[in-house]
Amino acid sequence: MLNQIVLVGRLTRDITVNKSGKGNKVATLSLAIPRSFKNSEGVYETDFIDCVLFDNIADNTSEYCKKGDIVGIKGRVQSRVVEKDNEKEYLTEIIAEKVTFLSSKKED
């Protein structure tokens, strides 16, 4: 079986690194990825994919990348259950195993 994904998109916000309850460094980011086809109204839609980065990958990405930069992410899909107000919420996110810095947004 195989659980592997490759994404290329723009960062929707600057990245901040936090500490998890176990002491690991963790960062979350959202990638904006435009679809390659138009919808019925003739508009290209965009998907927003949440990704989680740990330790050195989180540090390096937050140091060298900012909102608008294009990055490539290789990782795996992970689902988990979070209890919120006594209700179960199912989350699906990408766990990044490698981040490639592809281009920076040009400064005006």
C-alpha atoms as an extended CHARMM CRD file, in Angstrom:
* protein
*
       108  EXT
         1         1  MET       CA              0.0000000000        0.0000000000        0.0000000000  PROA      1               0.0000000000
         2         2  LEU       CA              1.0980000000        3.5530000000       -0.6110000000  PROA      2               0.0000000000
         3         3  ASN       CA              0.2590000000        6.8220000000        1.1270000000  PROA      3               0.0000000000
         4         4  GLN       CA              2.2110000000        9.5390000000       -0.6570000000  PROA      4               0.0000000000
         5         5  ILE       CA              1.2680000000       12.9350000000       -2.0360000000  PROA      5               0.0000000000
         6         6  VAL       CA              3.0700000000       15.6970000000       -3.9190000000  PROA      6               0.0000000000
         7         7  LEU       CA              1.6380000000       19.2290000000       -3.9340000000  PROA      7               0.0000000000
         8         8  VAL       CA              2.8170000000       22.5130000000       -5.4610000000  PROA      8               0.0000000000
         9         9  GLY       CA              1.1310000000       25.7500000000       -4.4660000000  PROA      9               0.0000000000
        10        10  ARG       CA              1.3920000000       29.1900000000       -2.8940000000  PROA      10              0.0000000000
        11        11  LEU       CA              1.5570000000       29.8050000000        0.8510000000  PROA      11              0.0000000000
        12        12  THR       CA             -1.5830000000       31.6050000000        2.0190000000  PROA      12              0.0000000000
        13        13  ARG       CA              0.0720000000       33.0950000000        5.1300000000  PROA      13              0.0000000000
        14        14  ASP       CA              3.4100000000       33.4440000000        6.9090000000  PROA      14              0.0000000000
        15        15  ILE       CA              4.4410000000       30.3960000000        8.9170000000  PROA      15              0.0000000000
        16        16  THR       CA              4.9290000000       30.3970000000       12.6860000000  PROA      16              0.0000000000
        17        17  VAL       CA              6.5590000000       27.5550000000       14.5970000000  PROA      17              0.0000000000
        18        18  ASN       CA              5.0760000000       26.4250000000       17.9230000000  PROA      18              0.0000000000
        19        19  LYS       CA              5.8830000000       23.6840000000       20.4350000000  PROA      19              0.0000000000
        20        20  SER       CA              3.6230000000       20.6540000000       20.6900000000  PROA      20              0.0000000000
        21        21  GLY       CA              2.5970000000       19.1110000000       24.0000000000  PROA      21              0.0000000000
        22        22  LYS       CA              5.4410000000       16.6220000000       23.5450000000  PROA      22              0.0000000000
        23        23  GLY       CA              8.0040000000       19.3890000000       22.9990000000  PROA      23              0.0000000000
        24        24  ASN       CA              8.3430000000       18.9590000000       19.2270000000  PROA      24              0.0000000000
        25        25  LYS       CA              8.4360000000       21.9820000000       16.9490000000  PROA      25              0.0000000000
        26        26  VAL       CA              5.3330000000       22.1100000000       14.7580000000  PROA      26              0.0000000000
        27        27  ALA       CA              4.0530000000       24.5000000000       12.1110000000  PROA      27              0.0000000000
        28        28  THR       CA              0.9250000000       24.5050000000        9.9910000000  PROA      28              0.0000000000
        29        29  LEU       CA              0.5090000000       26.0680000000        6.5990000000  PROA      29              0.0000000000
        30        30  SER       CA             -2.1430000000       26.2750000000        3.9550000000  PROA      30              0.0000000000
        31        31  LEU       CA             -1.3310000000       25.8680000000        0.2630000000  PROA      31              0.0000000000
        32        32  ALA       CA             -3.4680000000       27.5360000000       -2.3910000000  PROA      32              0.0000000000
        33        33  ILE       CA             -3.5400000000       25.2970000000       -5.4650000000  PROA      33              0.0000000000
        34        34  PRO       CA             -5.5190000000       26.4610000000       -8.5000000000  PROA      34              0.0000000000
        35        35  ARG       CA             -7.3100000000       23.7570000000      -10.4520000000  PROA      35              0.0000000000
        36        36  SER       CA             -6.2310000000       23.1810000000      -14.0480000000  PROA      36              0.0000000000
        37        37  PHE       CA             -9.7740000000       23.4780000000      -15.4540000000  PROA      37              0.0000000000
        38        38  LYS       CA            -12.6210000000       25.9870000000      -15.3410000000  PROA      38              0.0000000000
        39        39  ASN       CA            -15.9240000000       25.3370000000      -13.5840000000  PROA      39              0.0000000000
        40        40  SER       CA            -19.3180000000       25.6610000000      -15.2900000000  PROA      40              0.0000000000
        41        41  GLU       CA            -19.1520000000       29.4540000000      -14.8750000000  PROA      41              0.0000000000
        42        42  GLY       CA            -15.7750000000       29.6790000000      -16.6220000000  PROA      42              0.0000000000
        43        43  VAL       CA            -13.7720000000       30.3550000000      -13.4520000000  PROA      43              0.0000000000
        44        44  TYR       CA            -10.6780000000       28.5330000000      -12.1990000000  PROA      44              0.0000000000
        45        45  GLU       CA            -11.3620000000       27.3700000000       -8.6340000000  PROA      45              0.0000000000
        46        46  THR       CA             -8.6630000000       27.0510000000       -5.9890000000  PROA      46              0.0000000000
        47        47  ASP       CA             -8.1920000000       24.3190000000       -3.3960000000  PROA      47              0.0000000000
        48        48  PHE       CA             -6.7380000000       25.1860000000        0.0140000000  PROA      48              0.0000000000
        49        49  ILE       CA             -4.8170000000       22.2780000000        1.5280000000  PROA      49              0.0000000000
        50        50  ASP       CA             -3.6580000000       22.2580000000        5.1800000000  PROA      50              0.0000000000
        51        51  CYS       CA             -0.1800000000       20.8400000000        5.8270000000  PROA      51              0.0000000000
        52        52  VAL       CA              1.6960000000       20.1020000000        9.0560000000  PROA      52              0.0000000000
        53        53  LEU       CA              5.4870000000       20.3910000000        9.3580000000  PROA      53              0.0000000000
        54        54  PHE       CA              7.6560000000       19.1660000000       12.2240000000  PROA      54              0.0000000000
        55        55  ASP       CA             11.0620000000       19.9990000000       13.7190000000  PROA      55              0.0000000000
        56        56  ASN       CA             13.7660000000       21.0360000000       11.1870000000  PROA      56              0.0000000000
        57        57  ILE       CA             11.3430000000       21.1540000000        8.2590000000  PROA      57              0.0000000000
        58        58  ALA       CA              9.1370000000       23.5570000000       10.2360000000  PROA      58              0.0000000000
        59        59  ASP       CA             12.1250000000       25.7420000000       11.2310000000  PROA      59              0.0000000000
        60        60  ASN       CA             13.6270000000       25.9690000000        7.7420000000  PROA      60              0.0000000000
        61        61  THR       CA             10.3300000000       26.6330000000        5.9900000000  PROA      61              0.0000000000
        62        62  SER       CA              9.3350000000       29.3820000000        8.4310000000  PROA      62              0.0000000000
        63        63  GLU       CA             12.7700000000       30.9980000000        8.1020000000  PROA      63              0.0000000000
        64        64  TYR       CA             13.0070000000       31.0260000000        4.2940000000  PROA      64              0.0000000000
        65        65  CYS       CA              9.3850000000       31.2310000000        3.1050000000  PROA      65              0.0000000000
        66        66  LYS       CA              6.6110000000       33.7730000000        3.4660000000  PROA      66              0.0000000000
        67        67  LYS       CA              3.0710000000       34.3680000000        2.2510000000  PROA      67              0.0000000000
        68        68  GLY       CA              2.8290000000       34.1340000000       -1.5430000000  PROA      68              0.0000000000
        69        69  ASP       CA              5.9160000000       31.9540000000       -2.0520000000  PROA      69              0.0000000000
        70        70  ILE       CA              5.5670000000       28.8070000000       -4.1530000000  PROA      70              0.0000000000
        71        71  VAL       CA              6.6270000000       25.5720000000       -2.4590000000  PROA      71              0.0000000000
        72        72  GLY       CA              6.5180000000       21.8940000000       -3.2770000000  PROA      72              0.0000000000
        73        73  ILE       CA              5.5430000000       19.4640000000       -0.5400000000  PROA      73              0.0000000000
        74        74  LYS       CA              6.0850000000       15.7230000000       -0.5200000000  PROA      74              0.0000000000
        75        75  GLY       CA              4.3450000000       13.9290000000        2.2940000000  PROA      75              0.0000000000
        76        76  ARG       CA              1.5390000000       11.6680000000        3.3970000000  PROA      76              0.0000000000
        77        77  VAL       CA             -2.1660000000       12.0630000000        4.1040000000  PROA      77              0.0000000000
        78        78  GLN       CA             -3.2340000000       11.5910000000        7.7090000000  PROA      78              0.0000000000
        79        79  SER       CA             -6.7030000000       11.5500000000        9.2760000000  PROA      79              0.0000000000
        80        80  ARG       CA             -7.4100000000       12.0740000000       12.9490000000  PROA      80              0.0000000000
        81        81  VAL       CA            -10.3530000000       12.6400000000       15.2590000000  PROA      81              0.0000000000
        82        82  VAL       CA            -10.5770000000       15.7010000000       17.5010000000  PROA      82              0.0000000000
        83        83  GLU       CA            -13.2420000000       16.0880000000       20.1770000000  PROA      83              0.0000000000
        84        84  LYS       CA            -14.7000000000       19.5910000000       20.3190000000  PROA      84              0.0000000000
        85        85  ASP       CA            -17.6650000000       20.4490000000       22.5460000000  PROA      85              0.0000000000
        86        86  ASN       CA            -18.3950000000       16.7190000000       23.0230000000  PROA      86              0.0000000000
        87        87  GLU       CA            -18.6010000000       16.2250000000       19.2620000000  PROA      87              0.0000000000
        88        88  LYS       CA            -16.1470000000       14.3230000000       17.1160000000  PROA      88              0.0000000000
        89        89  GLU       CA            -14.5370000000       16.2600000000       14.2860000000  PROA      89              0.0000000000
        90        90  TYR       CA            -12.6240000000       14.3790000000       11.6060000000  PROA      90              0.0000000000
        91        91  LEU       CA             -9.5700000000       16.1710000000       10.2100000000  PROA      91              0.0000000000
        92        92  THR       CA             -7.5770000000       15.2240000000        7.1440000000  PROA      92              0.0000000000
        93        93  GLU       CA             -4.2140000000       16.9090000000        6.7160000000  PROA      93              0.0000000000
        94        94  ILE       CA             -0.9250000000       16.4860000000        4.9040000000  PROA      94              0.0000000000
        95        95  ILE       CA              2.1300000000       15.6060000000        6.9970000000  PROA      95              0.0000000000
        96        96  ALA       CA              5.1190000000       17.1080000000        5.1580000000  PROA      96              0.0000000000
        97        97  GLU       CA              8.1920000000       14.9260000000        4.8270000000  PROA      97              0.0000000000
        98        98  LYS       CA             10.0570000000       17.2450000000        2.4340000000  PROA      98              0.0000000000
        99        99  VAL       CA              9.5240000000       20.8860000000        1.4270000000  PROA      99              0.0000000000
       100       100  THR       CA             11.1280000000       22.3470000000       -1.6810000000  PROA      100             0.0000000000
       101       101  PHE       CA             11.3490000000       26.1340000000       -2.0120000000  PROA      101             0.0000000000
       102       102  LEU       CA             10.4530000000       26.8790000000       -5.6280000000  PROA      102             0.0000000000
       103       103  SER       CA             10.0870000000       30.6690000000       -5.8920000000  PROA      103             0.0000000000
       104       104  SER       CA              9.5590000000       33.8010000000       -3.8680000000  PROA      104             0.0000000000
       105       105  LYS       CA              6.8410000000       36.3320000000       -4.4450000000  PROA      105             0.0000000000
       106       106  LYS       CA              8.4270000000       39.4330000000       -5.9600000000  PROA      106             0.0000000000
       107       107  GLU       CA              8.5120000000       42.4960000000       -3.7050000000  PROA      107             0.0000000000
       108       108  ASP       CA              6.9370000000       45.6530000000       -5.1320000000  PROA      108             0.0000000000
